[in-house]
Amino acid sequence: MQYEAVIGLEVHAQLLTESKIFCSCSTQFGAEPNTQVCPVCLGMPGVLPVLNKRAVEYTIKTGLAMNCRIAPYSRFARKNYFYPDLPKGYQISQYELPLCEDGYLEIIVNGEKIKIRIKRIHLEEDAGKNIHDPSGYSFVDFNRTGVPLMEIVSEPDIRSPKEAALYMKKLRTILRYLGVCDGNLEQGSLRCDANVSVRPVGSTEFGVKTEIKNINSFRFVEKALEYEIKRQIKLLQAGEKIIQETRLWDSQTGTTQSMRSKEEAHDYRYFPEPDLVPVIVSEEWIEEIKKTMPELPDQKFERFIKEYGLPEYDSQILTEEKALAEWFEKAVTLGGKPKEVSNWIMVELLRLLNEDGKDITECRLTPQELVELLTLIEKGTINRNTAKDVFEEMYKTGKSAEKIVKEKGLTQISDSSIIVDAIKEVIIKNPKEVERFKAGEEKLIGFFVGQVMKLTKGKANPKLVNELILQELKKGE
């Protein structure tokens, strides 16, 4: 029997507010443990939460970007559950009345556009962090407690681990474009829980699902789902039952491990939060937020194709990160040809950034400097092969292209007499190849070009070399 996976993701995104959701404590990452806390986020008796308006705005903004209906009336609830790192003994979240519902986003899988529906986006407080010491002691850092957390819940529309990873990447891109979440998976500001079940191909009934908690990388999302799908299929093929449970992904062993039996919603004993009034969102407020919306990735993708004539592949790569798209556009504004700028970014710049584990925001090379390099190529001052070496030097040292060319004596040789002298020397040294060329092996032209370029240390004008070699080889025919 053939099986298919049914996957839904619950993505948790920490919002980039300066203060926590219900108090004025800082949300800055990396502070000393338990230094960014107060009686409110520590859940002391008698304290009252006060809702952070900016957190609500960021959630509405995200809902608009993901085509959601924004609820005019929403409400917070108490989710009663034992969190060792949430001292109140319950979490303030949203239950039956979330801020955003019924949205979607689209991903491209093997050239096909797939719509993933979003069931809801709601706002809640994050929990703290448990730290388990090898000595056997456990500690709790409450700095993260109360950081505003947005939960984006998809419908079970995802059918493969690859789709799940692409969906999560697209979410991250949108959140970073909006400026509502930094998307830092390593620091845990973006993480997800994956719900997965399997069913016979063609069936419309859902199987028993398991939940994989707190996955914090795109690769782990894919790997965890691949393992869990295989595990469930193997159980069904052996005639065993799938148990509804929560599991943890172990990246060391590449397996999921049982954590606890999965609770249903009623087990959390939700009830309206008595210390917070309902959230009323007016049409005027929504319109104000719409005015602050940036151009989103899909819009920018379409515009780059239409305005700059870029292929879809180029446009997709360049628009994955807002900062990269802005870097590209700046270079074009300064005079760079769009396709040429795109090629240099994708082939050379991204390669160097990946090697260093950096992103474009950490790059010392500016769009202006790339355009200056392209101008040197266009003028014939240097050829493209030399330009690649110059570009790498620019990236590493911060020096200008002109300075590097001058210091290293890399100016392109375009003097025909010098190039002809080099060609004659190559012809004298390679008589057999000359005879083969004259006998009809015209593909040997590449060999002669290579030898001339080697002799001139890569500085000869390649176009001129090609023209002059043909002239010299055909003399005497």
Residue, then its C-alpha position, 0 to 999 in steps of 0.5 A: m500500500q502507498y501512503e502519503a503524509v499530511i503535515g501542518l506546522e505551528v511556527h512560533a516567532q518572537l516579535l521584535t518589540e523592545s519590551k515584553i508583551f505584558c510588562s516593560c522588561s527588555t527583550q534583548f537577547g544574550a543578557e545575563p540570566n534573570t536580569q530582565v525580569c520583574p514581578v509581572c513576568l515572574g508571575m508574582p501574586g497580585v500583579l496585573p499584565v498590560l498588553n503591548k500595543r506594538a505586539v498587536e500591531y506586528t501581529i496584524k501586520t503579519g496577518l495582512a501579509m499572509n492574506c488573513r482576516i483580521a478579527p475586530y474582536s479578539r480575546f486572551a485566555r489562560k492556558n493552564y499547563f505546567y511549564p517549569d519555565l513559566p512561573k505563573g503555572y499558566q500561559i496567557s495565550q489566545y484560544e477561540l478568538p485569535l487576532c488573525e484567521d483564514g489566510y494563506l501563502e504560496i510556495i513554489v515546488n518544482g516550478e509549481k505554485i502551491k497554496i498553503r492555508i493558514k488557519r490562525i495567527h495568535l499572540e501569546e507570551d513565551a516561556g523561559k529557558n531550562i538549562h540542564d547542567p551535566s552535574g545533575y542540576s537544572f536551572v531556569d533563565f526567566n529572561r525569555t519569559g513574557v517575550p511576545l510570541m506569535e504563533i502561525v498555525s497552518e492547515p494540514d495542506i503540506r504533503s512532503p518534508k520539502e514543502a514544509a521546509l519551503y513553507m517555513k523559509k517563506l514565512r521567515t522571509i515575509l517576517r523579516y521583510l515586515g521587520v517583525c521578527d529577526g528569524n534567528l533560528e539558532q537563538g530560537s526566535l523562530r522555531c516550529d512544532a510539526n504535526v504529521s500523520v500518514r494515510p493511504v494514497g487516495s484516502t480523505e480521512f486523516g490518520v493519527k497524528t504525532e507532534i514534533k516539538n521545537i525544531n529550530s532549523f530548516r534542515f531539521v524540519e525536513k529530516a525530522l519529518e522524513y524520519e517520522i513519516k517512515r516510522q509511522i508507515k513502518l508501524l502501519q505496515a506491521g499492523e500496529k497502531i500510531i499513538q497520538e503523542t508529542r515527540l522530540w527531534d534528536s539531531q544527534t541520532g537523527t530520530t524522534q523520541s517520545m516525550r509525552s502523550k498528546e493533550e487535547a485542547h480541553d486538557y489545557r482548561y482554557f478560560p478567558e483571561p480575567d486580567l485583560v480586556p478584549v482587543i478591539v481592532s477598528e477598520e481605521w487602525i487596520e488602514e493605518i497599519k496597511k500604510t506601513m506595509p513594505e513591498l512583500p517578497d512575492q510583489k518584489f519577485e514579480r517586479f524584478i522580472k517585469e522591471y529588470g527583465l530578470p529570469e525567475y530564478d534570479s528574481q527568486i534568489l535576489t528577493e529571498e532577503k530584503a537586504l539582498a534585494e535592496w543591495f541589488e537595486k542600489a547597484v542598478t540605480l548607480g548604473g549597473k546592468p541588471k542581469e550583470v549585477s545579478n550574475w555577480i551577486m549570485v555567482e561571486l558575492l553569495r559564494l564568498l558570503n557563504e564561505d564566511g558564514k555571513d549575510i549581505t548585511e555584514c558585507r563590507l563591499t558596497p553596491q557602488e564598488l561593484v559598479e566601479l568594477l563593472t565600469l573597468i570591465e566595460k572600459g576594457t581596463i581589465n578583462r572578466n577573468t581578472a575582474k573575478d580576482v579583483f572582486e575577491e580582493m575587494y571583498k576581503t580587503g575593502k580596497s577599491a577596484e581601481k586601487i587593486v588594479k593599479e597596485k597589482g599591475l592588472t591593467q588589460i593588454s589591448d595593444s595588438s602588437i604586444i598580443v601578436d608577439a605573444i601569439k607568435e611565441v605560442i605558435i612557435k612552441n606548439p607546431k603540432e597543434v598548429e598543424r592539427f588546427k590547419a588540418g581542421e581541428e578548429k576546437l584547438i582555438g581554445f588551447f591557443v587562447g589559453q596559452v596566450m592568456k597564460l603567457t600574458k598572465g591573464k591580462a590580454n584582451p580575450k576578444l582581441v586574442n581570439e581575433l588575432i589568433l585566427q589571423e595568425l593561424k590562417k596566414g600562409e594558407 
